[in-house]
């Protein structure tokens, strides 16, 4: 049987025209979207500069030519539980986007129903409770069967579903950027811990050299004391120096153990599969500052990209909230067979066709739609303000890390001069001893100021390497935002 619903279609047209003219559910209040930060605000001060320029390269750690570091970062990226969780969030966001997109397409399902029923003699269908075969009634028991295909389509004329899909795609892209941000945090975290450990190894070596010098001095002063050539005060003074060095060594060795455990947790390694970390020299750093930041910083910082996509998603949610004020149209159709007697189900006379266009027009909702729109707008504006602050914070991070690295470079240049000056003094004491103009003890103890200045230089070099890695992270670590996926 074919249902023509002409009165219903006519009513839909009338209501649509009325809504277009008068707007039954009115948008009472909707503020404009807040402005996103302007490109001219994304720049550094003119006095912040380094000797080199440019952005970090992808997989920046490979430029350090350290196989141990490369292996540790690879292990971290493959075994980190934090990264695994980020990738699962990414999969979840993708599934939500796919589900929303699928829901806006044509939906079709096969239906089948079997209903054994007893008709009430006192109900609306009471005649069918009679047992009158000549009248086509053999009640009161019937077995009704229905099979067929059901289809439905939401026309989405005002973009409710499209906006929801766009918001889900924005959240999906944000999850992708967040995964890249986790990878960047892992790689820079591993590198900082690794080079902190390498600096500790070198500090142990310098402390060992210092102890050997002091050991000689202790023996020399003890020999003088035993021969009555001097008082015990110098002996106890150098002995106290040796104890101080031993205390430093214990502290550094403990720091190495702590750093190793932190590194092991970061890369997700067990006690048995933690790779051995051998001492190597600290690398020569080459990271520079780009000539300009502007939109480049937005594209190269994965955290900013994630925030930007969340802003886009929130704007799409506002569009969806606005679209709910307008009429929604859908079409439903059924084609199948229906009979109250199983033996007649597959006859041509049991054919049933339904074509049902529908209209939903919001009239009075107690302010629910306006509250929903106001909430979506407020959420979007909050995301924009958070994004703007994140951009300013990112520029600040680049400026601070660049300035600190610039300062450390200047300090290192001065420290090198101090080391050279102390080495000159040591060489003079050594030459005096060689020519018989001084004692071996004086020549040996002249190494202590040199070693102390070399320790200061090592501390500066370690801070420079760590600060360089911080600058790489602030610049995005070689990340490049992919092209927008609009599906």
C-alpha positions in Angstrom: 0.0 0.0 0.0 1.3 3.4 -0.9 1.0 6.3 1.5 1.0 9.7 -0.3 1.2 12.3 2.6 0.3 15.2 0.5 -1.4 17.1 3.4 1.8 16.6 5.4 4.0 17.9 2.7 1.7 20.9 2.3 2.0 21.5 6.0 5.8 21.3 5.8 5.9 23.9 3.2 3.6 26.3 5.1 5.6 25.8 8.3 8.9 26.4 6.5 7.7 29.6 4.9 6.3 30.8 8.3 9.7 30.0 10.0 11.6 31.8 7.3 9.4 34.9 7.7 8.9 35.1 11.5 11.5 32.7 13.0 9.6 31.0 15.7 12.6 29.9 17.7 14.7 33.1 17.7 18.4 33.5 18.4 18.0 36.0 21.2 21.7 36.6 22.0 24.9 35.5 20.3 28.2 37.4 20.7 30.8 37.5 18.0 33.8 35.1 18.1 36.9 36.5 19.9 39.8 37.6 17.7 42.7 35.2 17.4 46.2 36.6 17.9 47.7 38.6 15.0 50.9 37.5 13.3 52.8 40.7 14.1 52.6 39.8 17.7 54.5 36.6 17.1 58.1 37.9 17.0 61.2 38.2 19.1 62.9 41.3 20.4 65.7 42.6 18.2 68.4 42.0 20.7 67.8 38.3 21.0 70.0 36.5 18.5 72.5 33.6 18.1 75.4 33.1 15.8 73.4 30.7 13.6 69.9 30.9 12.2 67.3 28.4 11.2 64.7 25.9 12.4 65.4 22.5 13.9 65.4 19.6 11.5 63.1 16.6 11.7 64.7 14.0 14.0 67.1 16.7 15.2 68.9 14.3 17.5 70.5 12.4 14.6 72.6 15.6 13.8 74.4 15.0 17.1 75.9 11.8 15.7 75.5 9.8 18.9 74.3 6.2 18.3 73.6 5.7 22.0 71.2 8.7 22.0 69.5 7.6 18.8 68.9 4.2 20.2 67.5 5.5 23.4 65.1 7.9 21.7 64.0 5.1 19.3 63.3 2.9 22.3 61.4 5.6 24.0 59.2 6.3 20.9 58.4 2.6 20.6 58.0 1.6 24.2 56.5 4.7 26.0 53.1 4.1 27.7 52.4 7.8 27.5 52.9 7.8 23.7 50.8 4.7 23.4 48.0 6.4 25.3 48.2 9.5 23.0 47.9 7.2 19.9 44.9 5.5 21.4 43.3 9.0 21.9 44.1 9.6 18.3 42.3 6.4 17.2 39.3 7.3 19.4 39.0 10.7 17.9 39.2 9.2 14.4 36.5 6.7 15.2 34.2 9.4 16.6 34.7 11.5 13.4 34.0 8.4 11.2 30.9 7.6 13.2 29.5 11.1 12.9 30.2 11.3 9.2 28.6 7.9 8.7 25.5 9.0 10.6 24.9 11.9 8.1 24.8 9.5 5.1 22.0 7.3 3.8 21.0 4.7 6.4 19.5 1.4 5.3 18.6 -1.7 7.3 16.9 -5.0 6.7 13.9 -5.6 9.0 12.2 -8.8 10.1 9.4 -9.2 12.7 7.2 -12.0 13.9 4.4 -11.2 16.2 2.1 -13.8 17.7 -0.9 -12.0 19.2 -4.4 -12.5 20.6 -6.8 -9.7 19.6 -8.9 -8.3 22.4 -12.7 -8.6 21.8 -13.1 -5.2 23.6 -10.4 -3.3 21.9 -10.1 -1.2 18.8 -9.6 -4.3 16.6 -12.4 -6.2 18.4 -14.0 -7.5 15.1 -10.8 -9.5 14.4 -11.4 -11.4 17.6 -14.3 -13.1 15.9 -13.9 -16.5 14.2 -15.7 -15.6 10.9 -13.7 -17.1 8.0 -16.2 -15.8 5.4 -15.5 -12.3 6.5 -11.7 -12.9 6.5 -11.5 -13.1 10.2 -10.3 -16.2 12.0 -9.4 -14.8 15.4 -8.7 -14.3 18.0 -5.1 -15.5 17.4 -2.9 -14.2 14.6 0.7 -14.5 13.6 1.8 -11.3 11.9 5.0 -11.2 10.0 6.9 -8.3 8.4 10.0 -8.3 6.3 11.6 -5.6 4.2 14.1 -2.8 3.8 14.0 0.5 5.8 16.0 3.6 4.7 16.4 7.0 6.1 18.2 10.2 5.1 18.6 13.5 7.0 18.8 16.2 4.3 20.9 18.5 6.7 20.0 21.6 4.8 21.3 23.9 7.5 24.5 22.0 8.2 23.9 20.5 11.7 25.5 17.2 10.9 28.2 18.8 8.7 29.2 21.1 11.5 29.3 18.2 13.9 31.5 16.2 11.5 33.8 19.3 11.1 34.1 19.6 14.9 35.0 15.9 15.2 37.6 16.2 12.4 39.1 19.2 14.2 39.3 17.1 17.4 40.9 14.3 15.4 43.5 16.6 14.0 44.1 18.0 17.4 44.8 14.5 18.7 47.3 14.0 15.9 49.1 17.1 16.9 49.0 16.1 20.6 50.7 12.8 19.7 53.5 14.8 17.9 53.8 16.9 21.0 54.2 13.8 23.2 56.9 12.5 20.8 58.7 15.9 21.0 58.5 15.9 24.8 59.8 12.3 24.9 62.8 12.9 22.6 63.9 16.1 24.3 63.4 14.6 27.7 65.5 11.6 26.8 68.2 13.8 25.4 68.4 16.0 28.4 68.7 13.1 30.8 71.2 11.4 28.6 73.5 14.4 28.4 73.0 15.1 32.1 74.4 11.7 32.7 77.3 12.3 30.3 78.2 15.5 32.1 78.2 13.5 35.4 80.6 11.0 33.9 82.9 13.8 32.9 82.6 15.4 36.3 83.6 12.1 37.9 86.7 12.0 35.7 87.7 15.5 36.8 87.0 14.7 40.4 89.2 11.6 40.1 92.0 13.7 38.7 91.6 16.2 41.5 91.7 13.4 44.1 94.9 12.1 42.6 96.5 15.5 42.9 95.3 15.9 46.5 96.5 12.3 47.3 100.0 13.3 46.3 99.7 16.5 48.4 98.5 14.5 51.4 101.4 12.1 51.2 103.9 15.0 50.8 102.6 16.9 53.8 102.4 13.7 55.9 106.0 13.0 55.0 107.0 16.5 56.1 105.1 16.1 59.4 106.7 12.7 60.1 110.2 14.2 59.5 109.3 17.2 61.7 109.6 19.7 58.8 106.2 21.3 59.2 103.2 21.4 61.5 100.1 19.2 61.0 97.9 22.0 59.9 98.7 21.8 56.2 98.3 18.0 56.3 94.8 18.2 57.8 93.9 21.0 55.4 94.6 18.9 52.3 93.1 15.9 54.0 89.9 17.9 54.4 90.1 18.8 50.7 90.3 15.1 49.8 87.2 14.4 52.0 85.3 17.2 50.2 86.2 15.7 46.8 85.1 12.2 48.0 81.8 13.7 49.1 81.4 15.3 45.7 82.1 12.0 44.0 79.5 10.2 46.1 76.9 12.9 45.2 77.7 12.6 41.5 77.6 8.8 41.5 74.2 9.0 43.2 73.0 11.5 40.6 74.1 9.2 37.8 72.0 6.4 39.4 69.0 8.7 39.7 69.3 9.9 36.2 69.6 6.4 34.9 66.4 5.4 36.7 64.6 8.4 35.3 65.8 7.6 31.9 64.8 4.0 32.2 61.2 5.0 33.2 61.0 7.5 30.4 62.0 5.0 27.7 59.8 2.3 29.2 62.7 -0.1 29.7 62.8 -2.9 32.2 65.7 -3.6 34.6 67.2 -6.2 32.2 66.7 -4.5 28.8 68.1 -1.0 29.8 70.9 -0.4 27.4 74.4 0.3 28.7 75.3 4.0 28.5 79.0 4.6 27.9 80.7 7.9 28.5 81.0 10.2 25.5 82.0 13.8 25.0 79.3 16.5 25.0 78.3 17.5 21.5 79.0 20.8 19.8 75.7 22.7 19.6 74.5 24.4 16.4 70.9 25.3 17.0 70.1 28.9 16.0 67.1 31.2 16.1 65.0 31.7 13.0 65.0 35.2 11.4 61.2 35.5 11.9 58.6 33.5 13.8 55.1 34.6 12.7 53.0 31.8 11.2 56.0 29.5 11.1 56.0 29.1 14.8 52.3 28.2 14.7 53.0 25.5 12.1 56.1 24.1 13.9 54.8 23.8 17.4 52.6 20.7 17.8 51.0 22.0 21.0 49.9 25.2 19.1 48.6 23.1 16.2 46.5 21.1 18.7 45.1 24.3 20.2 44.4 25.7 16.8 42.4 22.6 15.8 40.5 22.7 19.1 39.5 26.3 18.2 38.3 25.2 14.8 36.3 22.4 16.4 34.7 24.8 18.8 33.7 27.2 16.0 32.1 24.2 14.2 30.2 23.4 17.3 28.9 27.0 17.4 27.7 26.6 13.8 26.0 23.3 14.8 24.3 25.1 17.7 23.0 27.9 15.4 21.8 25.4 12.8 19.5 23.8 15.4 17.2 26.9 15.3 16.2 26.1 11.7 13.8 23.4 10.4 15.2 19.9 9.9 14.1 17.7 7.1 14.4 13.9 6.8 13.0 11.2 4.5 12.1 7.7 5.6 11.0 4.9 3.3 10.0 1.2 3.8 9.6 -1.5 1.2 8.6 -5.0 2.2 6.0 -7.5 2.9 3.4 -7.6 5.8 0.7 -10.1 6.6 -1.2 -11.3 9.5 -1.1 -14.8 8.1 2.2 -16.5 7.5 1.0 -18.4 4.5 0.1 -15.2 2.7 3.4 -13.3 3.5 5.1 -13.8 0.2 2.1 -13.0 -2.0 2.1 -9.9 -4.1 -0.9 -8.6 -2.2 1.2 -8.4 1.0 3.5 -5.8 -0.6 3.8 -2.6 1.5 5.5 0.7 0.5 5.9 3.7 2.9 7.4 7.0 1.8 7.5 9.5 4.7 9.1 12.9 4.4 9.3 14.7 7.7 9.8 18.1 9.1 10.9 19.2 12.6 10.5 22.9 13.4 11.5 24.3 16.8 8.8 26.6 18.1 9.0 26.9 21.9 11.8 25.2 23.8 12.0 27.2 27.0 15.3 28.8 26.0 17.1 25.4 25.6 18.5 26.2 22.1 19.6 29.7 23.2 21.3 28.3 26.3 23.0 25.7 24.1 24.2 28.3 21.6 25.4 30.6 24.4 27.3 27.7 26.0 28.9 26.7 22.7 30.0 30.3 22.0 31.4 30.7 25.5 33.4 27.5 25.1 34.7 28.6 21.8 35.8 32.0 23.0 37.5 30.4 26.0 39.4 28.1 23.5 40.4 31.2 21.5 41.7 33.0 24.5 43.6 29.9 25.7 45.0 29.6 22.2 46.1 33.3 22.2 47.8 32.9 25.5 49.5 29.7 24.3 50.9 31.5 21.3 52.3 34.3 23.6 53.7 31.6 25.9 55.4 29.9 23.0 57.0 33.2 21.9 58.1 33.7 25.4 59.6 30.2 25.6 61.6 30.8 22.4 62.8 34.2 23.7 63.8 33.0 27.1 65.6 29.9 25.9 67.3 31.8 23.1 68.4 34.5 25.6 69.7 31.9 28.1 71.7 30.1 25.4 73.1 33.4 24.2 74.1 34.3 27.8 75.7 30.8 28.3 77.7 31.2 25.1 79.1 34.5 26.3 79.9 33.0 29.7 81.6 30.1 28.1 83.9 32.4 26.1 85.0 34.1 29.3 85.4 30.8 31.1 87.7 29.6 28.4 89.9 32.6 29.0 90.0 31.7 32.7 91.0 28.1 32.0 93.8 29.3 29.7 95.0 31.7 32.4 95.1 29.0 35.0 96.8 26.6 32.6 99.5 29.3 32.1 100.0 29.5 35.8 100.2 25.7 36.1 102.7 25.6 33.2 104.9 28.2 35.0 104.9 26.1 38.2 105.7 23.0 36.2 108.6 24.8 34.5 109.9 26.1 37.8 110.0 22.6 39.3 111.7 21.2 36.2 114.4 23.8 36.4 114.9 23.3 40.2 113.3 26.6 41.1 110.3 25.1 42.8 109.0 22.0 44.5 107.2 19.1 43.0 104.4 19.7 45.5 103.9 23.3 44.3 103.9 22.1 40.7 101.4 19.4 41.4 99.1 21.6 43.5 99.1 24.1 40.7 96.8 21.7 38.8 94.0 22.2 41.3 92.9 25.6 40.1 93.0 24.4 36.5 90.8 21.4 37.4 88.4 23.7 39.3 88.0 26.0 36.3 87.6 23.0 34.0 84.8 21.8 36.2 83.2 25.2 35.9 83.6 25.0 32.1 82.0 21.5 32.2 79.0 22.8 34.1 78.6 25.6 31.5 78.9 23.2 28.6 76.3 20.9 30.2 73.9 23.8 30.8 74.5 24.9 27.2 73.6 21.4 25.8 70.5 21.2 28.0 69.5 24.7 27.1 70.0 24.0 23.4 67.6 21.0 23.7 65.1 23.3 25.4 65.4 25.8 22.5 64.8 22.9 20.0 61.7 22.0 21.9 60.5 25.6 22.1 60.9 25.8 18.3 58.9 22.6 17.7 61.7 20.1 17.2 61.4 19.9 13.5 57.6 19.3 13.5 55.7 20.6 10.5 51.9 20.7 10.6 50.4 18.6 7.8 47.9 20.0 5.3 44.4 20.2 6.7 42.3 17.1 6.2 38.8 18.2 5.3 37.6 14.7 4.2 
